[in-house]
Amino acid sequence: MKNRNVNPMVKSSVIYILATGLGEAMSFLGIIVFTRLMSKADYGNYSTYYAFVALFPILLGVNLYYSLNNAYIDKTNKIKEFRKSVLFLSTCTAIFMSVLIMTVGIFFVKNVRWYVILFSLCHSYCFFIINYTIYSANMENDYKKKLWLLILPNTMQFILSLLFILAIPSHTFIARVVGSVIGVWTIAAVCYFGIIRSQGKLFCQDDWHYALCISVPSILMSVSNHLLQQCDKIMITNIWGAEETAVYSVIYYLGYSMIAVNIAIGPVRQAWIFKKISQNNLGQAKCLQKYYLMIFMFLAAAIMLFGRIALNIIAPPAYWKYEYILPFVISACMMVLYAFYTEIVLFYKKNMILSLTILLGAIINVVLNAVFIPKLGAIAACYTTVISYFLIFLLTGIISDHYKKGVYSKKYFVIFLIWIGIIAMIDYFFHSVLIGYYGLYSILLVVIIYYTIRHREELKVVIKST
């Protein structure tokens, strides 16, 4: 009977991690398969295409899912009507922005075919719909729905892309694009009509105004985030070519496995902290922070321990550049850090201040890339991203303290940074001594496991309190 009383936040977080693992497994399977079926140039071009697919949902849906977190607190009694109306608003904005982007693309971007732009727009809006549904599931703690939404898009993209490439082996780039779009569209269509058929009006001026006031100021933040995460691929393609981007993209997924876990369970934590701040009940925030960071300390050491082996399995020898693994892991750790402070600023609806902060980090990243990528190659892009994220972490911490001090412990952040430093030193001094390399990273994993077991009673208290 006790199992039925498991804390919903913990239960959903565990399920999300497992679901994310399955979804990422499909991504890794995609690397194994597509790096062998596609040329390096086509694989790099698809990675660049996917970078734009990550950007367009921000422009098409004007970040309207950002308003859901606040709406579930401010508009609890009419949330279904709100979701429906705002989703329809996103359709209106998507049509308008698609016409604008297609016009710009056709007349000003000569080296990209119009149908590739059209596919990317369709692909992107489907992802917006899925993200919109996931945000809603987070606030409702509907872990079953989110479970499927974390698994199915990657799975459908992989299966249909593979079928199209096998059917059209002479045009692997466009075959993979078409397969990916159809795969995501099938999931998005179900999500869209599941929300749009709810009770309520399609047009509600009050809901539209409420959503736009929260979401529009965050567009700059999301675009800046996109620049931080994706501009590396675009700049590497332009400076060094698509083949170098292919190598960069494959190893990126090793570090991205950490980011994916953060994306999966981060919104659960964000929903929790929103409710706790609104209730002024933050007693367990620091303990939750400690064990949340321990998860990523474990993941960072695990990826460094098994990253080389994973890379050897998932990609051909032409992609084996082990020196890329460490900066990707550190970059992912920086993303985890600054998300803590970002949530507090978002609760107080200071989206524009947060957007300007992240834009500054993005500009610094682009400038550093422009200076160092031509001289040092793709490896430079890894380290410039680390620098940019660390600066954003410091700035968002200052901003967050202005609105709500003492939510999280700075001591735990410092310990996390020291842990990253230890991981970096092991890689630097022992990268060519495999016994020491694997032995020391194994010790780090044992330390985390031992600490968790020894403090399991404290962990149980944290779980119960959340």
DAHU-V234380 format. One record per residue. RES is the residue in one small letter. SS is DSSP state (a for helix, b for strand, c for the rest). OMEGA is omega in degrees with one decimal (NA if undefined). BURIAL is 1 if it has 16 or more other C-alpha atoms within 10 Angstrom, else 0. Layout:
BEGIN
res | ss | omega | burial
RES | SS | OMEGA | BURIAL
RES | SS | OMEGA | BURIAL
END
This chain:
BEGIN
res | ss | omega | burial
m | c | -177.1 | 0
k | a | -178.2 | 0
n | a | -179.3 | 0
r | a | -178.4 | 0
n | a | 177.4 | 0
v | c | -177.9 | 0
n | c | -177.1 | 0
p | a | -179.3 | 1
m | a | -179.2 | 1
v | a | -179.4 | 1
k | a | -179.0 | 0
s | a | 179.8 | 1
s | a | 178.8 | 1
v | a | 179.2 | 0
i | a | -179.7 | 1
y | a | 178.3 | 1
i | a | 178.9 | 1
l | a | 179.5 | 1
a | a | 177.7 | 1
t | a | 177.4 | 1
g | a | 178.4 | 1
l | a | 178.3 | 1
g | a | 178.3 | 1
e | a | 176.0 | 1
a | a | 176.6 | 1
m | a | 177.4 | 1
s | a | 178.6 | 1
f | a | 175.6 | 1
l | a | 176.2 | 1
g | a | 177.6 | 1
i | a | -179.2 | 1
i | a | -174.8 | 1
v | a | -169.8 | 0
f | a | 174.0 | 1
t | a | 179.0 | 1
r | a | 179.8 | 0
l | a | -177.5 | 1
m | c | 172.4 | 1
s | c | 179.1 | 0
k | a | -179.8 | 1
a | a | 179.2 | 1
d | a | 178.7 | 1
y | a | 177.6 | 1
g | a | 178.3 | 1
n | a | 177.6 | 1
y | a | 177.5 | 1
s | a | 177.0 | 1
t | a | 176.1 | 1
y | a | -177.5 | 1
y | a | 175.4 | 1
a | a | 177.1 | 1
f | a | 177.1 | 1
v | a | 177.0 | 1
a | a | -179.0 | 1
l | a | -170.3 | 1
f | a | 176.7 | 1
p | a | 178.1 | 1
i | a | -176.5 | 1
l | a | -176.1 | 1
l | a | -176.5 | 1
g | c | -178.6 | 1
v | c | 174.1 | 1
n | c | -173.9 | 1
l | c | 178.2 | 1
y | c | 177.0 | 1
y | a | -177.3 | 1
s | a | -176.1 | 1
l | a | -178.9 | 1
n | a | 178.7 | 1
n | a | -177.2 | 1
a | a | 179.2 | 1
y | a | 175.1 | 1
i | a | -174.8 | 0
d | a | -174.4 | 0
k | c | -174.8 | 0
t | a | -172.7 | 0
n | a | -178.7 | 0
k | a | -174.1 | 0
i | a | -179.9 | 1
k | a | 176.7 | 1
e | a | 178.9 | 1
f | a | -179.2 | 1
r | a | -177.9 | 1
k | a | -177.1 | 1
s | a | -177.3 | 1
v | a | 175.7 | 1
l | a | 176.7 | 1
f | a | 175.0 | 1
l | a | 179.2 | 1
s | a | 177.0 | 1
t | a | 178.5 | 0
c | a | -180.0 | 0
t | a | -179.8 | 1
a | a | 178.5 | 1
i | a | -179.0 | 0
f | a | -177.5 | 0
m | a | 178.7 | 1
s | a | 177.0 | 1
v | a | -179.6 | 0
l | a | -178.7 | 0
i | a | 177.9 | 1
m | a | 179.7 | 1
t | a | 178.8 | 0
v | a | -177.7 | 0
g | a | -177.0 | 1
i | a | -173.3 | 0
f | a | -173.1 | 0
f | a | 178.7 | 0
v | c | -169.9 | 0
k | c | -174.0 | 0
n | c | 178.1 | 0
v | c | -179.0 | 0
r | c | -174.9 | 0
w | a | -177.1 | 1
y | a | 174.8 | 0
v | a | 176.1 | 0
i | a | -179.8 | 1
l | a | 177.4 | 1
f | a | -178.3 | 1
s | a | 178.3 | 1
l | a | 177.7 | 1
c | a | 178.1 | 1
h | a | -175.4 | 1
s | a | -178.6 | 1
y | a | 174.7 | 1
c | a | 177.0 | 1
f | a | 176.4 | 1
f | a | -179.0 | 1
i | a | 179.1 | 1
i | a | 178.2 | 1
n | a | 178.3 | 1
y | a | 179.7 | 1
t | a | 179.2 | 1
i | a | 178.3 | 1
y | a | 177.9 | 1
s | a | 179.2 | 1
a | a | 178.1 | 1
n | a | -176.0 | 1
m | a | 179.2 | 1
e | a | -176.3 | 0
n | c | 178.4 | 1
d | c | -173.0 | 0
y | a | -179.8 | 1
k | a | 179.3 | 0
k | a | -178.8 | 0
k | a | 177.0 | 1
l | a | -178.5 | 1
w | a | -178.9 | 1
l | a | 174.6 | 1
l | a | -175.4 | 1
i | a | -167.8 | 1
l | a | -177.3 | 1
p | a | 178.8 | 1
n | a | -179.2 | 1
t | a | -179.8 | 1
m | a | 176.9 | 1
q | a | -178.1 | 1
f | a | -174.6 | 1
i | a | -176.2 | 0
l | a | 175.7 | 1
s | a | 179.4 | 1
l | a | -179.9 | 1
l | a | -179.5 | 0
f | a | 179.5 | 1
i | a | 177.3 | 1
l | a | 179.9 | 0
a | a | -177.8 | 0
i | c | -174.5 | 0
p | c | -179.4 | 0
s | c | -179.2 | 0
h | c | -171.5 | 0
t | a | -178.8 | 1
f | a | -176.6 | 1
i | a | 177.8 | 1
a | a | 179.8 | 1
r | a | 177.4 | 1
v | a | -177.6 | 1
v | a | 179.3 | 1
g | a | 179.7 | 1
s | a | -178.4 | 1
v | a | -178.9 | 1
i | a | 179.8 | 1
g | a | -179.7 | 1
v | a | -178.3 | 1
w | a | -178.2 | 1
t | a | 179.1 | 0
i | a | -177.3 | 1
a | a | -179.3 | 1
a | a | 178.0 | 0
v | a | 179.6 | 0
c | a | -175.4 | 1
y | a | -176.2 | 1
f | a | 175.0 | 0
g | a | 179.0 | 0
i | a | -171.5 | 1
i | a | -179.5 | 1
r | c | 177.7 | 0
s | c | 178.3 | 0
q | c | 178.6 | 0
g | c | -177.9 | 1
k | c | 173.2 | 0
l | c | 179.3 | 1
f | c | 175.1 | 1
c | c | -173.7 | 1
q | a | -178.7 | 0
d | a | -179.9 | 0
d | a | 179.3 | 1
w | a | -179.7 | 1
h | a | 179.1 | 0
y | a | -176.9 | 0
a | a | -178.0 | 1
l | a | -179.6 | 1
c | a | 178.1 | 0
i | a | -170.2 | 1
s | a | -175.2 | 1
v | a | 178.1 | 1
p | a | -178.8 | 1
s | a | -179.2 | 1
i | a | 179.4 | 1
l | a | 178.5 | 1
m | a | -177.5 | 1
s | a | 176.9 | 1
v | a | 178.6 | 1
s | a | 175.8 | 1
n | a | 178.7 | 1
h | a | 177.8 | 1
l | a | 179.5 | 1
l | a | -173.8 | 1
q | a | -169.0 | 1
q | a | -175.6 | 1
c | a | 178.2 | 1
d | a | -177.8 | 1
k | a | -178.4 | 1
i | a | -178.1 | 1
m | a | 177.5 | 1
i | a | 177.8 | 1
t | a | -178.1 | 1
n | a | -174.3 | 0
i | a | -174.1 | 1
w | a | 178.6 | 0
g | c | -174.9 | 1
a | a | -178.7 | 1
e | a | 177.3 | 1
e | a | 176.3 | 1
t | a | 179.0 | 1
a | a | 178.8 | 1
v | a | 179.9 | 1
y | a | -175.6 | 1
s | a | -179.6 | 1
v | a | -177.4 | 1
i | a | 176.0 | 1
y | a | -176.5 | 1
y | a | 176.3 | 1
l | a | 175.9 | 1
g | a | -178.0 | 1
y | a | 178.0 | 1
s | a | 174.2 | 1
m | a | -179.7 | 1
i | a | -179.0 | 1
a | a | 177.0 | 1
v | a | 178.4 | 1
n | a | 178.5 | 1
i | a | -177.0 | 1
a | a | -174.2 | 1
i | a | 177.9 | 1
g | a | 178.2 | 1
p | a | 176.3 | 1
v | a | 176.9 | 1
r | a | 179.7 | 1
q | a | 177.4 | 1
a | a | 179.5 | 1
w | a | -176.4 | 1
i | a | 175.3 | 1
f | a | -178.8 | 1
k | a | -178.5 | 1
k | a | 177.7 | 1
i | a | 179.9 | 1
s | a | 178.0 | 0
q | a | -175.4 | 0
n | c | -177.8 | 0
n | c | -172.1 | 0
l | c | -174.3 | 0
g | c | -175.5 | 0
q | c | -176.4 | 1
a | a | -177.0 | 1
k | a | 177.7 | 1
c | a | 176.8 | 1
l | a | 177.0 | 1
q | a | -176.8 | 1
k | a | -176.2 | 1
y | a | 174.1 | 0
y | a | 178.5 | 1
l | a | 178.4 | 1
m | a | 176.1 | 1
i | a | -176.0 | 0
f | a | 170.3 | 1
m | a | 177.3 | 1
f | a | -178.3 | 1
l | a | -179.5 | 1
a | a | 178.8 | 1
a | a | -179.1 | 1
a | a | 179.7 | 0
i | a | 177.0 | 1
m | a | -179.5 | 1
l | a | -173.5 | 1
f | a | -174.3 | 0
g | a | -179.6 | 1
r | a | 179.9 | 1
i | a | -179.8 | 0
a | a | -179.7 | 0
l | a | 178.5 | 1
n | a | -178.4 | 0
i | a | -169.3 | 0
i | a | -174.7 | 1
a | c | 175.6 | 1
p | c | -176.8 | 0
p | a | -179.1 | 0
a | a | -178.2 | 0
y | a | -173.0 | 1
w | c | 173.8 | 1
k | c | -171.4 | 1
y | c | -177.8 | 0
e | a | 178.6 | 0
y | a | -170.7 | 1
i | a | -176.4 | 1
l | a | -178.8 | 1
p | a | 176.4 | 1
f | a | 178.5 | 1
v | a | 179.4 | 1
i | a | 178.4 | 1
s | a | 178.2 | 1
a | a | 177.9 | 1
c | a | 178.7 | 1
m | a | 177.4 | 1
m | a | 178.3 | 1
v | a | -176.9 | 1
l | a | -172.0 | 1
y | a | 177.8 | 1
a | a | 179.8 | 1
f | a | -177.5 | 1
y | a | 179.6 | 1
t | a | -177.7 | 1
e | a | -179.2 | 1
i | a | 179.6 | 1
v | a | 178.7 | 1
l | a | 179.0 | 1
f | a | -179.4 | 1
y | c | 174.1 | 0
k | c | 176.9 | 1
k | c | -173.4 | 1
n | a | -177.1 | 1
m | a | 177.9 | 1
i | a | 178.4 | 1
l | a | 179.4 | 1
s | a | -179.9 | 1
l | a | 178.5 | 1
t | a | -179.3 | 1
i | a | 176.1 | 1
l | a | 177.6 | 1
l | a | 177.8 | 1
g | a | 179.2 | 1
a | a | 178.7 | 1
i | a | 177.9 | 0
i | a | 179.6 | 1
n | a | -179.8 | 1
v | a | -179.6 | 1
v | a | 178.8 | 0
l | a | 176.3 | 1
n | a | -179.0 | 1
a | a | -178.6 | 1
v | a | -167.8 | 0
f | a | 179.9 | 1
i | a | 178.2 | 1
p | a | -176.7 | 0
k | a | -170.5 | 0
l | a | 179.8 | 0
g | c | -173.4 | 0
a | a | -179.6 | 1
i | a | 179.1 | 1
a | a | -179.1 | 1
a | a | 179.0 | 1
c | a | -174.9 | 1
y | a | 177.0 | 1
t | a | 177.5 | 1
t | a | 177.5 | 1
v | a | -179.5 | 1
i | a | -177.3 | 1
s | a | -179.5 | 1
y | a | 179.0 | 1
f | a | 177.6 | 1
l | a | 178.3 | 1
i | a | 177.6 | 1
f | a | 179.8 | 1
l | a | -176.9 | 0
l | a | 179.2 | 1
t | a | 175.6 | 1
g | a | 178.4 | 1
i | a | -179.7 | 0
i | a | -179.4 | 1
s | a | -179.8 | 1
d | a | 179.1 | 0
h | a | -176.7 | 0
y | a | -178.4 | 0
k | c | -178.2 | 0
k | c | 169.9 | 0
g | c | 178.5 | 0
v | c | -179.1 | 1
y | c | -178.5 | 1
s | c | 176.1 | 0
k | a | 178.7 | 0
k | a | -179.9 | 0
y | a | 176.2 | 1
f | a | 179.5 | 0
v | a | 177.7 | 0
i | a | 178.1 | 0
f | a | 179.4 | 1
l | a | 176.9 | 1
i | a | 177.5 | 0
w | a | 178.1 | 1
i | a | 177.7 | 1
g | a | 178.0 | 0
i | a | 178.3 | 1
i | a | -179.4 | 1
a | a | -179.4 | 1
m | a | 177.1 | 0
i | a | 179.6 | 1
d | a | -176.2 | 1
y | a | -173.2 | 0
f | a | -173.0 | 0
f | a | -175.8 | 0
h | c | -179.7 | 0
s | c | 177.8 | 0
v | c | -168.1 | 0
l | a | 179.6 | 0
i | a | 177.6 | 0
g | a | -178.9 | 0
y | a | -177.9 | 1
y | a | -179.1 | 1
g | a | -177.6 | 0
l | a | 177.6 | 1
y | a | 175.6 | 1
s | a | 178.2 | 1
i | a | 178.4 | 0
l | a | 179.4 | 1
l | a | 179.2 | 1
v | a | 179.3 | 0
v | a | -179.9 | 0
i | a | -178.7 | 1
i | a | -179.8 | 0
y | a | -179.7 | 0
y | a | -179.1 | 0
t | a | -179.9 | 0
i | a | -177.4 | 0
r | a | -178.0 | 0
h | c | -176.0 | 0
r | a | 178.7 | 0
e | a | 176.7 | 0
e | a | 179.0 | 0
l | a | 177.6 | 1
k | a | 178.4 | 0
v | a | 178.7 | 0
v | a | -179.1 | 1
i | a | 179.7 | 1
k | a | -175.9 | 0
s | a | -179.2 | 0
t | c | NA | 1
END
